[in-house]
């Protein structure tokens, strides 16, 4: 009886440990997934080790898994397949793991977006917090933000073609309809009793790697629109200007603070504007055109003999 009474709690505890390993579809960071997988396996079996995993994956280095988890090594295409096998992933899980790795390791923004889109489609049945889960969808194109503004300026009713044509560049009626449905779903817009749209004081905060990718894509879209605006609009209704300046790191921080303060002032002015008639995009860019002075030093050639 004593043996049985001791064995039951152990089995019960083991079941709890087994249930603590999350599904791979809940991850957007493959290194975090590998780290959690290792911790989980170590709890289940004390004999499990980095060497055990690497051996199962057919990798000779006994510490390769640890190097990958620590971000010191990346995975190649063949190694991805080996890891999938050692992780005991099924076909769909293996594809998701592969896209996780490629999403993390590629530096090409278009490829990153492509991998992320596939990741989103593979994990569509995974429950998420509404805003966190949809932040990429919201930032995936420029016109969601524009539509959120313009429907509060003019009542388009159910004329999605009119709404689509009101934007520049114009979009399709189906895109306009889908955008409105998304904004309502995210609680960024709500339908009033009169059937018009009203903004809800809710913001999507881009968090984590997926949020960063989403915002980068959104900014690229808006910069593309800015280039188009130079030729498409008369200078009386658009402003494009810039400064080429030499600054220190400390002044950069000061300028960044000034930009933040200016943005706050613009927001205050917009909130006081009761006669909005169109939607504008205001961009700020401050980026280097040269290396820093400190970076010049190793490049400088001493010509004095």
Kinemage of the C-alpha trace (Angstrom):
@kinemage 1
@onewidth
@group {chain A} dominant
@subgroup {mainchain}
@vectorlist {calphas} color= white
{ca unk a 1} P 0.000 0.000 0.000
{ca unk a 2} L 2.819 2.388 0.762
{ca unk a 3} L 4.373 1.821 -2.636
{ca unk a 4} L 1.065 2.497 -4.373
{ca unk a 5} L 0.423 5.660 -2.363
{ca unk a 6} L 3.861 6.988 -3.313
{ca unk a 7} L 3.559 6.028 -6.960
{ca unk a 8} L 0.222 7.767 -7.541
{ca unk a 9} L 1.432 11.293 -6.660
{ca unk a 10} L 4.457 10.730 -8.886
{ca unk a 11} L 2.305 9.763 -11.851
{ca unk a 12} L -0.025 12.673 -11.165
{ca unk a 13} L 2.909 15.086 -11.032
{ca unk a 14} L 4.274 13.642 -14.275
{ca unk a 15} L 0.952 14.312 -15.995
{ca unk a 16} L 1.087 17.927 -14.868
{ca unk a 17} L 4.608 18.312 -16.256
{ca unk a 18} L 3.611 16.750 -19.562
{ca unk a 19} L 0.713 19.173 -19.935
{ca unk a 20} L 2.964 22.193 -19.449
{ca unk a 21} L 4.629 21.957 -22.876
{ca unk a 22} L 2.813 24.391 -25.155
{ca unk a 23} L 1.943 23.624 -28.753
{ca unk a 24} L 4.521 24.767 -31.290
{ca unk a 25} L 1.755 26.837 -32.920
{ca unk a 26} L 1.815 29.157 -29.913
{ca unk a 27} L 5.382 30.245 -30.657
{ca unk a 28} L 6.793 32.950 -32.922
{ca unk a 29} L 10.381 32.377 -31.746
{ca unk a 30} L 11.854 29.004 -32.633
{ca unk a 31} L 14.766 29.387 -30.198
{ca unk a 32} L 12.299 29.946 -27.351
{ca unk a 33} L 10.412 26.850 -28.478
{ca unk a 34} L 13.625 24.793 -28.460
{ca unk a 35} L 14.538 26.112 -25.015
{ca unk a 36} L 11.106 25.197 -23.645
{ca unk a 37} L 11.271 21.798 -25.320
{ca unk a 38} L 14.630 21.073 -23.684
{ca unk a 39} L 13.368 22.187 -20.258
{ca unk a 40} L 10.260 20.058 -20.646
{ca unk a 41} L 12.205 16.945 -21.703
{ca unk a 42} L 14.665 17.457 -18.867
{ca unk a 43} L 11.820 17.521 -16.343
{ca unk a 44} L 10.312 14.347 -17.787
{ca unk a 45} L 13.625 12.494 -17.928
{ca unk a 46} L 16.744 13.493 -16.016
{ca unk a 47} L 18.849 11.480 -18.456
{ca unk a 48} L 17.823 13.737 -21.340
{ca unk a 49} L 20.636 16.060 -22.458
{ca unk a 50} L 21.824 18.213 -25.330
{ca unk a 51} L 23.884 15.238 -26.451
{ca unk a 52} L 20.759 13.046 -26.447
{ca unk a 53} L 18.870 15.447 -28.707
{ca unk a 54} L 21.786 16.025 -31.072
{ca unk a 55} L 22.353 12.311 -31.387
{ca unk a 56} L 18.683 11.747 -32.252
{ca unk a 57} L 18.943 14.528 -34.845
{ca unk a 58} L 22.025 12.905 -36.366
{ca unk a 59} L 24.297 15.796 -35.423
{ca unk a 60} L 27.826 14.993 -34.250
{ca unk a 61} L 28.352 18.103 -32.108
{ca unk a 62} L 27.065 17.384 -28.577
{ca unk a 63} L 26.384 21.068 -27.856
{ca unk a 64} L 24.845 22.172 -31.171
{ca unk a 65} L 21.318 22.458 -29.720
{ca unk a 66} L 22.573 24.719 -26.914
{ca unk a 67} L 24.416 26.926 -29.400
{ca unk a 68} L 21.239 27.308 -31.443
{ca unk a 69} L 19.135 28.119 -28.375
{ca unk a 70} L 21.708 30.735 -27.300
{ca unk a 71} L 21.606 32.341 -30.751
{ca unk a 72} L 25.224 31.461 -31.527
{ca unk a 73} L 24.381 29.129 -34.405
{ca unk a 74} L 21.655 29.088 -37.052
{ca unk a 75} L 19.885 26.181 -38.717
{ca unk a 76} L 20.373 25.257 -42.360
{ca unk a 77} L 17.658 23.609 -44.454
{ca unk a 78} L 18.939 20.076 -43.832
{ca unk a 79} L 19.388 20.736 -40.127
{ca unk a 80} L 15.815 22.035 -39.906
{ca unk a 81} L 14.562 18.659 -41.127
{ca unk a 82} L 16.823 16.843 -38.666
{ca unk a 83} L 15.529 18.964 -35.800
{ca unk a 84} L 11.916 18.342 -36.841
{ca unk a 85} L 12.555 14.611 -36.632
{ca unk a 86} L 14.228 14.878 -33.218
{ca unk a 87} L 11.328 17.032 -31.992
{ca unk a 88} L 8.842 14.347 -33.116
{ca unk a 89} L 6.856 16.879 -35.160
{ca unk a 90} L 4.134 15.823 -37.579
{ca unk a 91} L 3.910 17.165 -41.138
{ca unk a 92} L 2.048 20.383 -40.285
{ca unk a 93} L 4.154 21.031 -37.197
{ca unk a 94} L 7.334 20.455 -39.209
{ca unk a 95} L 6.243 23.005 -41.798
{ca unk a 96} L 5.464 25.492 -39.034
{ca unk a 97} L 8.864 24.895 -37.414
{ca unk a 98} L 10.589 25.386 -40.773
{ca unk a 99} L 8.800 28.695 -41.330
{ca unk a 100} L 9.595 29.770 -37.763
{ca unk a 101} L 13.290 29.252 -38.438
{ca unk a 102} L 13.226 31.010 -41.825
{ca unk a 103} L 11.176 33.880 -40.373
{ca unk a 104} L 13.780 34.397 -37.654
{ca unk a 105} L 16.898 34.010 -39.763
{ca unk a 106} L 16.132 35.836 -43.002
{ca unk a 107} L 17.136 39.483 -43.283
{ca unk a 108} L 15.087 40.098 -46.430
{ca unk a 109} L 11.906 42.007 -45.418
{ca unk a 110} L 9.808 40.575 -48.251
{ca unk a 111} L 10.829 37.010 -47.404
{ca unk a 112} L 10.177 37.703 -43.724
{ca unk a 113} L 6.672 38.893 -44.535
{ca unk a 114} L 6.046 35.835 -46.718
{ca unk a 115} L 7.124 33.426 -43.972
{ca unk a 116} L 5.040 35.282 -41.415
{ca unk a 117} L 1.930 35.090 -43.597
{ca unk a 118} L 2.300 31.311 -43.797
{ca unk a 119} L 2.855 31.094 -40.038
{ca unk a 120} L -0.359 33.017 -39.463
{ca unk a 121} L -2.319 30.715 -41.763
{ca unk a 122} L -0.944 27.598 -40.059
{ca unk a 123} L -1.860 28.808 -36.589
{ca unk a 124} L -5.276 30.264 -37.481
{ca unk a 125} L -7.072 27.858 -35.158
{ca unk a 126} L -4.947 28.817 -32.154
{ca unk a 127} L -6.784 31.081 -29.698
{ca unk a 128} L -5.153 34.475 -29.222
{ca unk a 129} L -5.837 37.756 -27.533
{ca unk a 130} L -7.796 39.738 -30.103
{ca unk a 131} L -5.422 42.668 -30.524
{ca unk a 132} L -2.117 40.861 -30.087
{ca unk a 133} L -3.154 38.172 -32.518
{ca unk a 134} L -4.413 40.605 -35.146
{ca unk a 135} L -1.745 43.292 -34.968
{ca unk a 136} L 0.017 41.979 -38.061
{ca unk a 137} L -3.245 41.844 -39.992
{ca unk a 138} L -3.964 45.467 -39.062
{ca unk a 139} L -0.498 46.734 -40.009
{ca unk a 140} L -0.190 44.486 -43.070
{ca unk a 141} L -1.438 47.261 -45.341
{ca unk a 142} L -1.734 51.031 -45.231
{ca unk a 143} L -5.432 51.451 -45.891
{ca unk a 144} L -6.820 49.996 -42.626
{ca unk a 145} L -5.588 53.077 -40.756
{ca unk a 146} L -6.853 55.382 -43.520
{ca unk a 147} L -10.322 53.809 -43.566
{ca unk a 148} L -10.569 54.057 -39.772
{ca unk a 149} L -10.245 57.824 -40.189
{ca unk a 150} L -12.215 58.501 -43.356
{ca unk a 151} L -15.429 56.681 -42.338
{ca unk a 152} L -15.763 59.108 -39.425
{ca unk a 153} L -15.492 62.070 -41.803
{ca unk a 154} L -18.053 60.950 -44.399
{ca unk a 155} L -20.939 58.490 -44.255
{ca unk a 156} L -20.311 56.030 -47.086
{ca unk a 157} L -23.245 53.843 -46.059
{ca unk a 158} L -22.879 50.462 -47.720
{ca unk a 159} L -21.247 51.864 -50.843
{ca unk a 160} L -17.910 50.066 -50.568
{ca unk a 161} L -16.915 51.078 -54.081
{ca unk a 162} L -17.298 54.743 -53.177
{ca unk a 163} L -15.200 54.177 -50.053
{ca unk a 164} L -12.548 52.351 -52.078
{ca unk a 165} L -12.391 55.130 -54.689
{ca unk a 166} L -12.091 57.781 -51.969
{ca unk a 167} L -8.643 56.523 -51.032
{ca unk a 168} L -5.403 57.327 -52.812
{ca unk a 169} L -4.250 55.124 -54.313
{ca unk a 170} L -7.709 53.536 -54.704
{ca unk a 171} L -8.377 49.976 -53.538
{ca unk a 172} L -11.069 47.471 -54.507
{ca unk a 173} L -14.578 47.438 -53.044
{ca unk a 174} L -13.941 43.979 -51.555
{ca unk a 175} L -10.799 45.258 -49.827
{ca unk a 176} L -12.727 48.207 -48.393
{ca unk a 177} L -15.481 45.925 -47.090
{ca unk a 178} L -12.978 43.481 -45.550
{ca unk a 179} L -11.100 46.361 -43.931
{ca unk a 180} L -14.243 47.717 -42.268
{ca unk a 181} L -15.111 44.260 -40.987
{ca unk a 182} L -11.595 43.905 -39.531
{ca unk a 183} L -11.739 47.292 -37.810
{ca unk a 184} L -15.075 46.431 -36.207
{ca unk a 185} L -13.760 43.010 -35.205
{ca unk a 186} L -10.758 44.618 -33.518
{ca unk a 187} L -13.028 47.090 -31.729
{ca unk a 188} L -11.284 49.994 -33.427
{ca unk a 189} L -14.606 51.021 -34.986
{ca unk a 190} L -18.158 50.516 -33.822
{ca unk a 191} L -21.469 50.973 -35.588
{ca unk a 192} L -23.720 53.619 -34.043
{ca unk a 193} L -27.507 53.442 -33.788
{ca unk a 194} L -27.684 55.659 -36.876
{ca unk a 195} L -25.643 53.121 -38.843
{ca unk a 196} L -22.535 55.298 -39.040
{ca unk a 197} L -19.080 54.416 -37.750
{ca unk a 198} L -17.452 55.772 -34.627
{ca unk a 199} L -13.880 55.276 -33.449
{ca unk a 200} L -13.344 53.318 -30.268
{ca unk a 201} L -10.514 54.579 -28.087
{ca unk a 202} L -8.459 51.430 -28.537
{ca unk a 203} L -4.951 51.097 -29.963
{ca unk a 204} L -3.018 48.161 -31.269
{ca unk a 205} L 0.433 47.992 -29.697
{ca unk a 206} L 3.000 46.185 -31.814
{ca unk a 207} L 4.803 43.852 -29.431
{ca unk a 208} L 7.444 41.220 -30.012
{ca unk a 209} L 9.119 40.202 -33.248
{ca unk a 210} L 5.866 39.765 -35.157
{ca unk a 211} L 4.782 43.264 -34.168
{ca unk a 212} L 8.111 44.703 -35.263
{ca unk a 213} L 7.832 43.026 -38.660
{ca unk a 214} L 4.265 44.272 -39.051
{ca unk a 215} L 5.131 47.896 -38.299
{ca unk a 216} L 8.160 47.797 -40.577
{ca unk a 217} L 5.946 46.600 -43.417
{ca unk a 218} L 3.378 49.304 -42.633
{ca unk a 219} L 6.089 51.985 -42.696
{ca unk a 220} L 7.392 50.724 -46.047
{ca unk a 221} L 3.865 50.952 -47.463
{ca unk a 222} L 3.467 54.519 -46.232
{ca unk a 223} L 6.880 55.556 -47.552
{ca unk a 224} L 5.883 54.126 -50.916
{ca unk a 225} L 2.752 56.278 -50.808
{ca unk a 226} L 4.915 59.284 -49.916
{ca unk a 227} L 7.000 58.759 -53.066
{ca unk a 228} L 3.822 58.546 -55.133
{ca unk a 229} L 2.467 61.727 -53.541
{ca unk a 230} L 5.390 63.790 -54.876
{ca unk a 231} L 4.064 63.394 -58.426
{ca unk a 232} L 0.360 62.782 -57.764
{ca unk a 233} L -0.452 65.855 -55.673
{ca unk a 234} L 0.114 69.549 -56.163
{ca unk a 235} L 2.546 71.042 -53.660
{ca unk a 236} L -0.276 73.182 -52.297
{ca unk a 237} L -1.782 70.102 -50.612
{ca unk a 238} L 1.339 68.092 -49.815
{ca unk a 239} L 4.580 68.961 -48.057
{ca unk a 240} L 7.871 67.166 -48.677
{ca unk a 241} L 11.103 68.543 -47.240
{ca unk a 242} L 14.241 67.409 -45.504
{ca unk a 243} L 17.496 68.412 -43.835
{ca unk a 244} L 20.955 66.915 -44.289
{ca unk a 245} L 22.783 67.586 -41.012
{ca unk a 246} L 25.896 66.571 -39.098
{ca unk a 247} L 25.069 65.655 -35.487
{ca unk a 248} L 26.470 63.893 -32.419
{ca unk a 249} L 24.895 60.928 -30.645
{ca unk a 250} L 23.748 63.180 -27.831
{ca unk a 251} L 22.105 65.599 -30.269
{ca unk a 252} L 20.412 62.651 -31.988
{ca unk a 253} L 18.736 61.803 -28.690
{ca unk a 254} L 17.666 65.432 -28.280
{ca unk a 255} L 16.217 65.580 -31.798
{ca unk a 256} L 14.364 62.331 -31.190
{ca unk a 257} L 12.796 63.873 -28.081
{ca unk a 258} L 11.846 66.972 -30.064
{ca unk a 259} L 10.139 64.802 -32.686
{ca unk a 260} L 8.189 62.973 -29.973
{ca unk a 261} L 7.108 66.280 -28.451
{ca unk a 262} L 6.109 67.610 -31.866
{ca unk a 263} L 4.041 64.480 -32.549
{ca unk a 264} L 2.237 64.988 -29.242
{ca unk a 265} L 1.498 68.587 -30.243
{ca unk a 266} L 0.151 67.467 -33.626
{ca unk a 267} L -2.113 64.925 -31.919
{ca unk a 268} L -3.453 67.677 -29.652
{ca unk a 269} L -4.181 69.912 -32.661
{ca unk a 270} L -5.904 67.067 -34.499
{ca unk a 271} L -8.083 66.337 -31.476
{ca unk a 272} L -9.213 69.974 -31.476
{ca unk a 273} L -10.041 69.938 -35.194
{ca unk a 274} L -13.838 69.669 -35.577
{ca unk a 275} L -13.961 70.117 -39.355
{ca unk a 276} L -11.863 67.252 -40.760
{ca unk a 277} L -12.335 66.828 -44.510
{ca unk a 278} L -9.631 64.369 -45.608
{ca unk a 279} L -7.054 61.906 -44.271
{ca unk a 280} L -3.339 62.750 -44.301
{ca unk a 281} L -0.248 60.725 -43.439
{ca unk a 282} L 2.543 62.504 -41.534
{ca unk a 283} L 5.890 60.673 -41.631
{ca unk a 284} L 9.099 61.336 -39.712
{ca unk a 285} L 12.442 59.948 -40.833
{ca unk a 286} L 15.814 60.471 -39.208
{ca unk a 287} L 18.480 58.058 -40.433
{ca unk a 288} L 22.257 58.024 -41.037
{ca unk a 289} L 23.790 58.779 -44.418
{ca unk a 290} L 27.333 58.008 -43.265
{ca unk a 291} L 29.327 55.977 -40.781
{ca unk a 292} L 30.103 57.559 -37.426
{ca unk a 293} L 33.409 59.309 -36.763
{ca unk a 294} L 34.415 56.443 -34.474
{ca unk a 295} L 33.900 54.013 -37.344
{ca unk a 296} L 36.199 56.075 -39.575
{ca unk a 297} L 39.234 55.408 -37.369
{ca unk a 298} L 39.836 51.752 -38.323
{ca unk a 299} L 39.334 52.702 -41.986
{ca unk a 300} L 41.808 55.592 -42.006
{ca unk a 301} L 45.093 54.979 -43.760
{ca unk a 302} L 48.162 56.690 -42.329
{ca unk a 303} L 49.857 58.385 -45.266
{ca unk a 304} L 52.698 59.886 -43.143
{ca unk a 305} L 56.007 58.086 -43.794
